[in-house]
Amino acid sequence: MEQPRNIYPDKQKAFSKEQQRLERDTTISPANKNAIRNFQNHLFSTGSGFLRVSKLTGQLRRICNVINKDLTNLATSDIHSFLASLAQQSALALGQIKKRKLTGSQAL
């Protein structure tokens, strides 16, 4: 029987690198680092793989740098504010991309 192909041979390496980034990031509070580690454990326990956990860890690291609050103490209003700012930035970026396409300009 043929062995299944491994299309992501470095998935464990990607997870290790993301763990190193998390540990080195001095802008993230110890409480948030602990919350992220607990979330990683939850993901692994529910069957998520290394790539999924790496991706979500990176996203949480970035969110922590923007929100500047402990993840465990976030209120619904904090999350709504964060999502609104993301939507506004995305709309602004999308508007700039459309404008560039219409004008043929390469610079922002």
Sequence and secondary structure as in RCSB ss.txt:
>XXXX:A:sequence
MEQPRNIYPDKQKAFSKEQQRLERDTTISPANKNAIRNFQNHLFSTGSGFLRVSKLTGQLRRICNVINKDLTNLA
TSDIHSFLASLAQQSALALGQIKKRKLTGSQAL
>XXXX:A:secstr
      S TTHHHHHHHHHHHHHH TTS HHHHHHHHHHHHHHHHTT  HHHHHHHHHHHHHHHHHH S GGG  
HHHHHHHHHHHHHHHHHHHHHHHHHHHHT    
